[in-house]
Every structure is written in C-alpha cells, then in structure tokens.
Amino acid sequence: MKPLRPILLLILLPLYCNGQTNQSSNSGITIKIESEMSPPTWALLEREVIRANEAACYAFFNKYFDERGYLLAVERWGGDDGPDDAIENVADWPVLHALGASDEILRLYKKAWEGHLLQYTEAKTVDVPFARDGMYYKEFPVMMDWMHNGEGLRVFNLQGLSDPYDNDFQKRTRRFAGFYMNEDAGAPNYDPEHKIIRSMFNGSRGPLMRKATGLDWVGDPIEIENRFHLGHGERNYEEMVAHFKDYTETIGDHPQNLSATTLAANAYLMTGEAKYKDWLLEYTNAWLDRMKANEGIIPSNIGLDGTIGGATDGKWYGGTYGWGFSPIVPQTGERAHRTRVYRGIIGFNNAALLTGDFSYHKAWGEMIDKVNANSKKIDGKTQYPHMHGDEGWYAYSPNPVDWGILDCYFFTQSPQDRKRLGSSHEWIEFLEGKNPDYPEKALRADLARVRKIHASMQEDETTPDTRLADDPMKYNPASVSALRELMIAGLDPGRGGAALYARLRYFDPIRRRAGIPQDVAALVNKMNGDHVAVTLVNLHQTEAREVVVQTGGYAEHQCTYVEVKGQKIQIDNSYFTVHLAPGTGEELMVYSKRFAHQPTFTFPWDRGKVVTVK
C-alpha cells in the first residue's frame, strides 16, 4: 500500500489544538476545544433540570395514561375539557426531548399522541351534531375554533424537531395542511377568492357555516356536582352552557385562524414544496392588507364576502373572541374581557420564518403603539385600553398592551421593538449583560417547580371517572422555560400551536438524534442581530463529547464564522461541530446571516446542498 500524500494526511489527521478545525464529510467544520473549565454552577443545574424533568414525566405518564396511551379521564367534547386539553397533558415534552432529554420522553409522548388519536376518534357525542361519528376524523378535530385547535396541536406541531422521519408524522403533516388548502373535498375551510378561512369553527369536516350554540361549545350534558371541578367555576351543566351563550358570532374569519399556518409551515419544513409556503404567505399577507385597510389595527371579523366586519354588521371589532368580546360570567353577572386577536402573531412569525421579511412585525408593533396611544389618566394613573366596542376603547389597565412584542424583538432585533419591551424581561436583560444572576435563578425556579408539581401529583386522589381531561394538566411536570431560553435562545411556543423559534439548536452526531449530548451544557449569554455568544461545557471528566450546533431552530440561518479566543473560523453553513475534550469548555461567538436558508426539519448530517431563499 502506498503512503498517503502529505496534503491528504494533513486533512485526515485529527487536530487537537484549541480553536483549530478540520473538515468532515458529514458534519462540515469541526471546532476542537481543549480549554479546561471547572463545571459552572449553571451547567450542573442545567443537567439536573433535564434529569429531574425526565424522572417526573415518567411518574406522571404512569399515573395518568394506560398501556394504550389513552388518558385516564372522562372523554368529552367541548371548550371546557375537550380533546385539546387531553393531549395538552404532555405539553412541552417534545421541546424537552429536542433540548436533550432521554429518548424515553419522545417514546412516551408518541405513545400518548397515538393513543390520543384513537381515543378521541372512538369518543362520540350524542347531542353535538358534528361529533356524533367521532370527535376526531382523519386524526384531526372535526371542527373547533383555533384557540382550542391550537392547544390540541401544540405537541404535534413540535414533533418535527426530534422525529421528522416518522412515516405517520409525515403523512399527517401533509393531510393536516391539506385541510386548509382545499386538498380535501370534505374540508372546504378556505376561500381562495377572498383569502379567508370561512368560519372560526373549522377542521377535518370543514367549517361550521351557522352561528355556534352553547351546546357546540360545551358538549353533551354531564353530571357536575360532587364529581368534577370545572376550570371556569361552573357548578352544573346549565352554567356550563350559560358560560358559552354569547359565543355565537363565529361565521367568517378571525385572527386566531392564523394559527393554522403552522400546519402549512410544518409541511414546508418537511417537504420544501412551494405550495405550502405560497398558501401560508397568501393567507398571512391578506391579513396584513386588512390591517392596513383598518388604520393599522387587525380586525377581528372578516365576512364571507371578504369585507372587514362583514359578518358582524360592519364592526371591525365584532365577533366571538373579537376586540369587543366581553361576555357575562354566569356565576357573577360581571363581564370578562376575552379577545383572542393576539393569536394572530403566530401567522406573522411563520411568515417571517419562511421569508426573513420583518414587515409583519413592523405592522404588529405599530398596532400595539396605536392601541396604547389611547391611554388616559384614571385616578391620577396612566391606564391603557385592551378592548374596543361600540363606545370605543375600554377595559383600561395600568399595564400597556404587550401582545407579541417579545416575538417582534426576537425576530427584528430592532431598537424600536426593544424599547417596547421595557425593563420587565429578565431574560432579555441577561442577554444584554445586565442580569448576571438570571441563569441560576431561572434554573433553580424550574427545578423547584418540578419538585412541587410532582409532590402535588402524588396527593391527587381523583379517579378516572371523576377526572376531566384538563384536570391532570396542572400536574404535568415538564419545565423547560429556563432551558429553552438559556440553551437555545428560544421563544415559548405557547398554547397556540406555534413552531419553536430559536437562534440555536443542538444535535448529537454520535447517537444521531436531536438534542444536546449527555454531559454537555450550553449557555447563550448574548444575542443581537448578527451573532450570539454561547458557552459549551463538557461535564464528563474522562470522556470527550461532540455536539453539532445548528444556527436557527430549523437551520434558517447561515453561520458565517465562529470566533473562539480571538480566532475567526469560517463556517459558511447552517451548522458546525464542536469536539469537547474531557472537562473542557469555551465561549463561542457565532456570527450568522439570519433567514438566509430555506428552513427545514432535516437533521444536519442528512442535508445535501443548502437551498438559499431568493
């Protein structure tokens, strides 16, 4: 055998000097770290929060789910305790796994999801007409509003972070998006002429093209007294129906329907097919145009003819969950202010993710300014309106409207959006170097939350026949807020079915899975428009670790270069690998051109040529 030529030997030879790099055929640039780092407190806490979450989630699953993955609770349809609440019991589990928790967390989430689909396909109503053949049809809610649809999809919509290659996930992703692109003749939810989703109630059996009733919202009659404790405080079924008696104006489009764009975003992230992006932008841009036509305020009703307020007597603020929606609480006789227009930010975020266009957030931020500009002095204090009705702005509060402003700043990183945030966001102030104690404080808080919730769960004496679907939710121990912020600089997906928007993500190249490898911890301590600073630590004292660092939750950013101890290392890709020798750690300054690539679910080592957004 002939000896290797010197130049080839140089490429293949591992380089172990700190900051040096080598090129790998399947993982791009590798940065090798040999700087010793005694385990920081935040790193030890981070790994302990992951470990505690795992143990508590296992106990939770064993108590509230059976061997089929069915939730051990009374199955009902409705806005109080329906199918959406059932699967929310494993909320944040997909994020927990994507951050680095054990594969058992993913297995249990999937078991719960598969069981959920079967359980609520089998579950049927007697009185509610559209769910008599099953509350789910084609593995999707038959028809419900997107406050509840979004909650019921908040776990599925994040499965692609860790499990994009699952065949059932891929088929469902296409099918679910198709319900809103008129690809299913039985679900004509979308009107392409007027660019509207035709009703607030929509799903796999199409839109509800009549006014909703209390029965539609609350489900079949059920015994309440001495058996259940309802979240809205209802004492009997009659009060359940009364709670929803004003929820009738559901015909036409509403901003919360923008949550449906996550279905198209998922399909685009999985397939790269232009039709999903085209529909998402067509629908979202229509809402942007409506804002402009309504003096910068997103209207809460669009009629079937495409006009603002067309189904609510011309009132742009009309409709259920609209700007003027303040129904009476039956137990007290008082009005509760329940607008849900703020869910519209989900569609704007999805559009920006796919395009890098911040005009959506510019419009949203200006809307918030316009609303808050109607402030006035009440009892000598400045107060701000949160609702608008026939008499103008109302529902004044000392707190200004802040819906979606963190999202705006996360995407734009503009001084104006930062100004809107003020000084109340500890995480943002930490990223600006003003709150150095935040990581330990936040991690200890999440650790304490796991302990307290687990203890409360053990004291829960409900039985499956005295337990509604939303009852176990308060015992779901998954606590990922601090991990999400500190590890990946990510926004909270919330309860609206949003994607996970993040500046970084991690993958384990040895185990070929999403999430940071075992014994590795990460802390993002700076973020601005062109770079983030992240410290990576290998807590294992005798074994090396490798971690793939991806720029963007979905590889949407182009990492231009990484600076380590003053040395600039060209990357020119959406990911790079860091090799951490035992007991080492280092801060990396990761510079990026944001939103330069077509976002994707595909794992780094499976990506071919990078597709650049034009």
C-alpha positions in Angstrom: 0.0 0.0 0.0 1.4 3.4 -1.0 1.8 6.0 1.7 -0.7 8.9 1.8 0.4 12.1 0.2 1.3 14.7 2.7 -1.6 17.0 1.9 -4.1 14.2 2.4 -2.5 13.2 5.6 -2.9 16.7 6.9 -6.7 16.7 6.1 -7.3 13.3 7.8 -5.1 13.9 10.9 -7.2 15.0 13.9 -6.3 18.4 15.1 -6.5 18.8 18.9 -5.2 22.3 19.4 -7.7 24.6 20.9 -9.6 26.5 18.2 -8.2 24.6 15.3 -10.6 23.0 12.8 -10.9 20.1 10.4 -13.3 19.4 7.6 -15.6 16.4 7.9 -17.6 15.0 5.0 -20.8 14.6 7.0 -20.7 17.4 9.6 -18.9 20.3 7.9 -16.4 22.2 10.1 -15.3 20.7 13.4 -14.0 23.0 16.2 -11.9 21.2 18.8 -11.9 22.6 22.3 -9.2 21.7 24.9 -9.6 24.6 27.3 -10.1 23.2 30.8 -13.3 24.5 32.5 -14.3 23.6 36.0 -18.1 22.8 35.8 -20.0 26.1 36.2 -23.0 26.1 38.6 -25.4 26.9 35.7 -24.1 23.9 33.8 -24.6 21.5 36.7 -28.1 22.9 37.3 -29.0 22.6 33.6 -28.2 18.9 33.5 -30.1 18.4 36.8 -33.2 20.2 35.5 -33.2 17.8 32.5 -32.7 14.8 34.8 -35.4 15.9 37.2 -37.8 16.5 34.3 -37.3 13.0 32.9 -38.0 11.3 36.3 -41.1 13.4 37.0 -42.5 12.9 33.5 -42.1 9.1 33.8 -44.1 9.1 37.0 -46.8 11.4 35.5 -47.3 9.2 32.5 -47.6 6.1 34.6 -50.3 7.6 36.7 -52.5 9.3 34.1 -52.1 7.1 30.9 -52.8 3.4 30.3 -50.8 0.9 28.3 -52.5 2.1 25.1 -51.6 5.7 25.6 -55.2 6.6 26.5 -55.6 9.3 29.0 -57.4 8.0 32.2 -60.2 10.6 32.3 -63.8 11.1 31.2 -63.8 11.8 27.4 -65.8 14.8 26.4 -66.2 17.2 23.6 -66.1 20.9 24.3 -64.2 24.1 25.1 -64.1 23.4 28.8 -62.5 20.0 28.8 -62.3 18.6 25.3 -59.8 16.6 23.3 -57.4 19.6 23.1 -57.0 19.5 26.8 -56.3 15.8 26.8 -53.2 15.9 24.7 -52.0 19.1 26.4 -51.2 16.9 29.4 -47.9 16.2 27.6 -47.2 19.8 26.6 -43.6 20.7 26.4 -42.4 17.1 26.2 -41.4 17.4 22.5 -39.3 20.5 23.4 -37.8 18.7 26.4 -36.6 15.9 24.1 -35.4 18.3 21.5 -33.3 20.1 24.1 -31.6 16.8 25.1 -33.8 14.7 27.4 -33.9 10.9 27.0 -35.4 9.1 24.1 -37.9 7.7 26.6 -39.5 11.1 26.7 -40.0 11.0 23.0 -41.4 7.4 23.1 -43.9 8.3 25.8 -45.0 11.5 24.0 -45.6 9.5 20.8 -47.5 6.8 22.8 -49.7 9.5 24.3 -50.3 11.0 20.8 -51.1 7.8 19.1 -53.4 6.8 22.0 -55.0 10.2 21.9 -55.9 10.0 18.2 -57.5 6.6 18.7 -59.2 7.6 21.9 -60.9 10.7 20.5 -61.8 9.1 17.2 -63.6 6.4 19.2 -65.2 9.0 21.5 -68.5 10.3 20.2 -71.1 12.8 21.2 -74.9 12.2 21.4 -76.2 15.8 21.2 -73.4 17.8 19.5 -74.2 17.2 15.8 -70.8 17.4 14.1 -69.0 15.0 16.6 -71.6 12.2 16.6 -69.3 9.9 14.4 -66.2 10.8 16.4 -64.6 13.8 17.9 -61.7 13.3 15.6 -62.0 12.5 11.9 -59.0 11.7 9.8 -57.0 12.1 13.0 -57.9 15.7 13.4 -60.6 17.7 15.3 -63.8 17.6 13.3 -64.4 21.4 13.8 -63.5 23.8 16.6 -62.0 27.2 17.0 -58.3 27.7 16.8 -57.9 28.7 20.4 -58.7 25.1 21.1 -57.4 23.5 17.8 -54.0 25.2 18.5 -53.9 23.9 22.0 -54.7 20.4 20.8 -51.9 20.6 18.2 -49.2 22.2 20.4 -47.4 18.9 20.8 -47.8 17.5 17.3 -46.6 20.7 15.7 -43.3 20.3 17.6 -42.7 16.6 16.8 -40.7 17.5 13.7 -37.9 18.9 16.0 -36.9 15.4 17.0 -38.9 13.0 14.9 -39.3 14.3 11.3 -38.6 11.0 9.6 -41.6 9.2 11.2 -43.8 8.0 8.4 -47.1 8.7 10.2 -45.9 12.2 11.2 -45.0 12.9 7.5 -48.4 11.7 6.3 -50.3 13.6 9.0 -48.3 16.8 8.3 -49.4 16.8 4.6 -53.0 15.8 5.5 -53.4 18.4 8.2 -52.1 21.2 6.0 -54.4 20.0 3.2 -57.5 20.6 5.3 -56.7 24.4 4.9 -55.6 24.3 1.2 -58.8 22.7 -0.2 -57.0 19.5 -0.9 -59.7 17.5 0.9 -63.2 17.9 -0.6 -64.8 17.2 2.8 -63.0 20.1 4.4 -63.6 23.3 2.4 -62.3 25.5 5.1 -60.5 28.1 2.8 -62.0 30.5 0.3 -59.2 31.3 -2.1 -61.1 34.1 -3.8 -61.4 36.2 -0.6 -58.4 34.6 1.1 -60.3 33.7 4.2 -60.9 30.7 6.5 -64.7 30.7 6.3 -65.5 30.2 10.0 -64.0 30.3 13.4 -65.1 26.7 13.8 -63.2 24.6 11.3 -61.4 21.3 11.0 -61.4 17.9 9.2 -65.1 18.1 8.5 -64.9 21.7 7.2 -66.3 25.0 8.5 -69.4 25.5 10.7 -71.5 27.7 8.4 -74.0 28.8 11.0 -73.9 30.5 14.3 -72.4 28.4 17.1 -74.5 27.4 20.1 -73.7 26.8 23.7 -74.1 23.1 23.0 -71.5 23.3 20.2 -69.0 24.8 22.6 -69.7 22.9 25.8 -70.5 19.3 24.7 -73.2 16.8 25.8 -74.9 17.1 29.3 -72.8 15.8 32.2 -73.1 15.4 35.9 -71.0 18.1 37.7 -72.0 18.5 41.4 -69.9 16.3 43.8 -68.0 14.9 40.9 -66.0 17.5 38.9 -64.4 20.9 39.5 -64.6 22.9 36.3 -62.0 25.5 35.3 -64.4 28.3 34.8 -66.1 27.6 38.2 -69.3 26.2 36.8 -71.4 24.4 39.4 -73.7 22.5 37.0 -74.2 21.8 33.3 -76.6 24.7 32.9 -73.9 27.1 34.0 -71.5 25.4 31.5 -73.9 26.2 28.7 -74.5 29.7 30.1 -70.8 30.4 30.0 -70.8 30.0 26.2 -74.2 31.5 25.5 -72.6 34.7 24.0 -70.1 32.7 21.9 -72.4 32.7 18.8 -70.7 35.0 16.2 -68.4 32.5 14.6 -69.1 32.9 10.9 -66.3 34.4 8.9 -62.6 34.8 9.6 -60.8 35.7 12.8 -57.1 36.4 13.5 -56.7 33.3 15.7 -57.2 31.3 12.5 -53.7 32.4 11.6 -52.6 29.6 13.9 -53.5 27.2 11.1 -50.5 28.5 9.2 -48.2 26.3 11.4 -49.7 23.3 9.6 -48.5 24.7 6.3 -45.2 25.7 7.8 -44.7 22.1 9.1 -45.4 20.7 5.6 -43.0 23.2 4.1 -40.2 22.4 6.6 -40.7 18.7 5.8 -41.1 18.7 2.1 -39.7 22.1 0.8 -42.7 22.1 -1.6 -43.5 25.7 -2.7 -47.3 25.2 -2.5 -47.2 25.2 1.3 -45.2 28.4 1.5 -47.3 30.0 -1.2 -50.6 29.3 0.7 -49.1 30.5 4.1 -48.0 33.8 2.6 -51.2 34.3 0.6 -53.3 33.9 3.7 -51.0 35.9 6.1 -50.5 38.7 3.6 -54.3 39.0 3.3 -54.4 39.7 7.0 -51.6 42.2 6.7 -53.6 44.1 4.0 -56.6 44.1 6.3 -54.6 45.7 9.0 -53.5 48.4 6.6 -57.1 49.0 5.5 -58.2 49.2 9.1 -55.9 52.0 10.2 -53.2 49.6 11.3 -55.4 47.5 13.7 -56.0 43.9 12.9 -59.8 43.4 12.6 -61.5 40.6 14.5 -64.0 39.7 11.9 -63.9 39.2 8.1 -67.2 38.4 6.4 -67.8 35.7 3.8 -67.5 38.4 1.2 -64.0 39.3 2.3 -65.1 42.6 3.9 -63.9 43.8 7.3 -66.7 43.2 9.8 -68.8 41.6 7.0 -70.4 39.1 9.3 -70.8 41.4 12.3 -72.8 44.4 11.0 -69.7 46.1 9.6 -68.0 46.2 13.0 -64.3 45.6 12.6 -64.1 44.7 16.3 -67.0 42.3 16.3 -67.3 38.6 16.7 -66.6 35.9 19.3 -63.1 36.5 20.7 -63.0 39.8 19.0 -61.8 43.2 20.2 -65.3 43.8 21.7 -65.9 40.4 23.1 -66.8 40.8 26.8 -69.3 38.0 27.7 -71.1 37.8 31.0 -69.8 35.3 33.6 -72.9 33.4 34.8 -71.7 32.9 38.3 -71.0 36.6 39.0 -73.0 38.6 36.4 -69.9 40.5 35.5 -68.2 40.9 32.1 -65.0 39.1 31.3 -62.8 40.5 28.5 -61.8 37.7 26.2 -60.3 38.9 23.0 -58.0 36.4 21.2 -56.8 38.6 18.4 -53.3 38.3 19.8 -53.0 34.7 18.4 -52.5 36.4 15.0 -48.8 36.9 15.8 -48.3 33.1 15.2 -49.1 33.6 11.5 -46.8 36.6 11.3 -44.0 34.7 12.9 -44.4 31.8 10.5 -44.3 34.2 7.5 -41.1 35.8 8.8 -39.5 32.3 9.4 -40.1 31.4 5.7 -39.1 34.7 4.2 -36.9 36.8 6.6 -39.4 39.6 6.0 -39.9 41.8 9.1 -42.7 43.9 7.7 -45.1 41.6 9.5 -43.6 42.5 12.8 -43.3 46.2 11.9 -47.0 46.3 11.3 -47.7 44.4 14.6 -45.5 46.6 16.6 -47.1 49.8 15.2 -50.5 48.3 16.0 -49.5 47.9 19.6 -48.4 51.5 19.7 -51.7 52.7 18.2 -53.7 50.8 20.9 -51.5 52.1 23.7 -51.7 55.6 22.3 -55.3 55.6 23.5 -54.2 55.6 27.2 -55.7 58.1 29.6 -55.4 59.1 33.2 -57.7 57.3 35.6 -57.4 58.2 39.3 -54.2 60.0 38.5 -52.6 57.0 36.9 -52.0 56.3 33.2 -54.0 53.3 32.1 -54.2 51.5 28.7 -57.2 50.0 26.8 -57.3 46.3 25.9 -60.7 46.1 24.2 -62.7 48.1 21.6 -66.5 48.2 21.3 -69.4 50.3 20.2 -68.4 53.1 22.5 -64.7 53.0 21.6 -61.7 51.8 23.6 -62.4 50.2 27.0 -61.1 47.7 29.6 -58.4 50.0 30.8 -55.5 48.6 32.9 -52.3 50.0 34.3 -50.3 47.6 32.1 -49.9 48.6 28.4 -50.9 46.1 25.8 -47.8 43.9 25.1 -49.2 41.1 23.0 -46.5 39.7 20.7 -43.8 42.4 21.4 -41.3 39.8 22.6 -41.8 37.9 19.3 -41.3 41.2 17.4 -38.0 41.9 19.1 -36.8 38.3 18.8 -37.2 38.5 15.0 -36.2 42.0 14.2 -33.7 42.7 17.0 -34.5 46.4 16.3 -34.1 49.2 18.9 -37.8 50.2 18.5 -39.0 46.7 19.3 -36.5 46.6 22.2 -38.0 49.8 23.5 -41.5 48.4 23.6 -40.3 45.6 25.8 -39.2 47.9 28.6 -37.2 46.6 31.5 -39.5 43.8 32.7 -37.9 40.9 30.8 -35.2 39.3 32.9 -34.1 37.0 30.1 -33.6 39.8 27.6 -31.7 41.9 30.2 -29.4 38.9 30.9 -28.6 38.7 27.2 -27.7 42.4 27.4 -25.3 41.8 30.3 -27.5 43.4 32.9 -28.8 40.4 34.9 -25.9 38.0 35.5 -27.7 36.0 38.2 -30.6 35.1 35.9 -29.4 31.7 34.7 -29.0 30.2 38.2 -32.2 31.9 39.4 -34.3 30.6 36.5 -32.9 27.1 36.6 -33.4 26.8 40.3 -37.0 28.0 39.8 -37.7 25.3 37.2 -36.1 22.7 39.4 -38.3 23.8 42.3 -41.4 23.7 40.0 -40.7 20.1 39.1 -40.4 19.1 42.7 -43.6 20.9 43.8 -45.7 19.6 40.9 -44.5 16.1 41.4 -45.4 16.3 45.1 -48.9 17.7 44.3 -49.4 14.9 41.7 -48.8 12.3 44.4 -51.5 13.8 46.5 -54.1 13.8 43.7 -56.9 11.4 44.7 -59.1 11.8 41.6 -60.1 8.6 39.8 -60.6 8.2 36.0 -64.3 8.6 36.4 -64.0 11.8 38.5 -61.3 13.3 36.3 -61.8 15.6 33.3 -59.2 15.8 30.5 -57.8 19.1 31.8 -57.5 18.0 35.4 -54.0 16.4 35.2 -52.6 19.4 33.3 -51.7 21.1 36.5 -49.5 18.1 37.4 -47.6 18.0 34.1 -44.1 18.5 35.4 -42.3 19.4 32.2 -40.5 22.6 33.0 -38.5 23.9 30.0 -38.7 27.7 30.2 -35.2 28.2 31.6 -33.6 25.5 29.4 -35.2 26.9 26.3 -34.1 30.4 26.9 -30.6 29.7 28.2 -29.6 26.8 25.9 -31.1 27.8 22.5 -32.3 31.4 22.9 -35.8 30.2 22.0 -39.3 31.7 22.3 -42.0 29.9 24.2 -44.2 28.2 21.6 -47.1 28.8 24.0 -50.5 27.2 23.7 -51.4 28.4 20.2 -49.8 25.6 18.2 -46.8 27.7 17.2 -43.4 26.5 16.0 -40.2 26.7 18.1 -38.4 29.9 17.0 -34.8 29.7 18.3 -31.3 31.1 17.4 -29.5 27.8 18.0 -30.2 24.1 18.3 -28.1 21.1 19.1 -27.7 17.6 17.8 -25.9 14.5 19.0 -23.8 13.2 16.0 -22.9 10.0 17.8 -26.4 8.9 18.7 -27.8 10.5 15.6 -30.6 12.4 17.4 -31.8 15.9 18.1 -30.8 17.5 21.4 -27.6 18.3 23.2 -25.5 15.2 24.0 -25.3 13.7 27.5 -22.9 15.6 29.9 -22.9 18.7 27.7 -24.4 22.0 28.8 -24.9 25.2 26.8 -25.5 28.8 27.8 -26.4 31.6 25.4 -25.4 34.8 27.1 -25.6 37.3 24.3 -27.9 37.8 21.3 -28.2 40.5 18.7 -28.9 40.8 15.0 -25.8 39.3 13.7 -24.4 36.9 16.4 -25.0 35.0 19.6 -22.4 34.1 22.3 -22.7 30.5 23.6 -20.6 28.7 26.2 -20.4 24.9 25.7 -19.1 22.7 28.5 -18.3 19.0 28.7 -19.0 18.0 32.3 -17.6 14.5 31.8 -14.1 14.4 33.2 -12.8 11.3 31.3 -14.7 11.2 28.0 -14.8 13.6 25.1 -18.2 14.7 23.7 -19.2 16.1 20.2 -22.1 18.4 19.6 -23.5 19.7 16.3 -24.5 23.4 16.6 -27.2 24.5 14.2 -28.0 28.2 13.5 -31.7 28.6 13.8 -34.4 26.3 15.1 -34.9 25.0 11.5 -31.5 25.8 10.0 -32.8 29.0 8.6 -29.7 31.0 9.4 -26.3 30.9 7.7 -23.4 30.7 10.1 -20.7 32.8 8.5 -18.0 32.3 11.1 -17.3 31.4 14.7 -14.9 33.4 16.8 -13.1 31.4 19.6 -10.5 33.1 21.8 -9.9 35.7 19.1 -9.6 33.2 16.2 -12.1 33.5 13.4 -13.2 30.2 11.9 -15.1 30.3 8.6 -18.2 28.1 8.6 -20.4 29.2 5.7 -23.1 26.7 6.5 -26.1 26.3 8.8 -24.2 24.1 11.3 -20.8 23.1 12.6 -19.5 20.5 15.0 -17.7 21.1 18.3 -15.5 18.5 19.8 -15.1 18.9 23.6 -12.2 17.1 25.3 -13.0 15.8 28.8 -13.7 18.5 31.3 -13.4 21.4 28.8 -15.5 24.4 27.8 -15.3 27.6 25.9 -17.3 30.6 24.8 -18.0 30.7 21.0 -19.2 33.8 19.2 -21.4 32.5 16.5 -21.9 35.0 13.6 -24.8 34.5 11.2 -26.7 35.9 8.3 -30.2 35.3 9.5 -33.0 33.8 7.5 -30.7 33.1 4.6 -31.8 29.5 4.0 -35.0 27.6 3.4 -35.9 26.3 6.9 -36.1 22.5 7.3 -36.7 19.7 9.7 -33.9 17.6 8.1 -31.1 16.8 10.5 -27.7 18.4 9.7 -26.0 15.2 8.5 -28.8 14.4 6.2 -28.8 17.7 4.4 -27.4 18.0 0.9 -26.8 21.2 -0.8 -28.1 24.2 1.2 -31.1 25.8 -0.5 -31.0 29.6 -0.3 -34.1 31.6 -0.1 -34.3 34.1 -3.0 
